[in-house]
Amino acid sequence: MTTLDPQTTALILIDLQQGIVPHAGGPRSGEEVVRTARMLADRFRAAGALVVLVHVGFTAEAMPSQNVDRPSLPAQGTPPDFSELVPDLRQPGDIVVLKHHWGAFTGTDLDLQLRRRGVRTVVIAGISTNMGVESTARSAWELSYDVVIAEDACASRSAELHAFAIAQIFPLIARVVASGDIALDG
C-alpha cells in the first residue's frame, strides 16, 4: 500500500479527452482507463486532495515543431472537439490545464498551481503512457516532486509502448502502483 497525504498530493490525469481516448490500444482500452481514473479521482476528491485534468490541443500558432522525421500533427491544428474532456470527468474544484505539448508542465502554469497549494507529491495517470504521462512524470521529477504512476489508469497506442515506459523509465523517476493500492491518509 502506498499511503499519501491528501493535503500535499495531487492527482494529474493526462489527456482523457474526445480526440485521444478512442486511440488507446494497450494494454487496456481508453474506456477502461477513464473508468479507473474516474474512481481514482472520486477517491482523491473525497479525501480533499487536488484533482488536475490536463487536456491538449494544437493550433497552427500553438504546437511543437513539426520539423521532425515523422510529423504527427495536422498543420492547421486539431479540431475543436479533439480537446474536449470526456463527459462527466470534470467536477467542481478540479483544476483544468490546457497544454500544447506532450507534457503538462511545458508552457503552462501547472507548477505554480501545485506549489501555491503546497503539493509535493503527484499521482499521474492517463493516455498515452509513453508520451503525455511520461513527459509529465519526467518534468515533475525534474521539478523535485515525488511521483507516483497509477499503472492501471494508463494506456498507450500499444501494450509494448506502455510496458517499456512502466518497466524501464518510470522506476527511475517514480513509484509504480495499482490505483487500488493508493491510500490517502493525512
Disulfide bonds with the S-S distance in Angstrom:
none
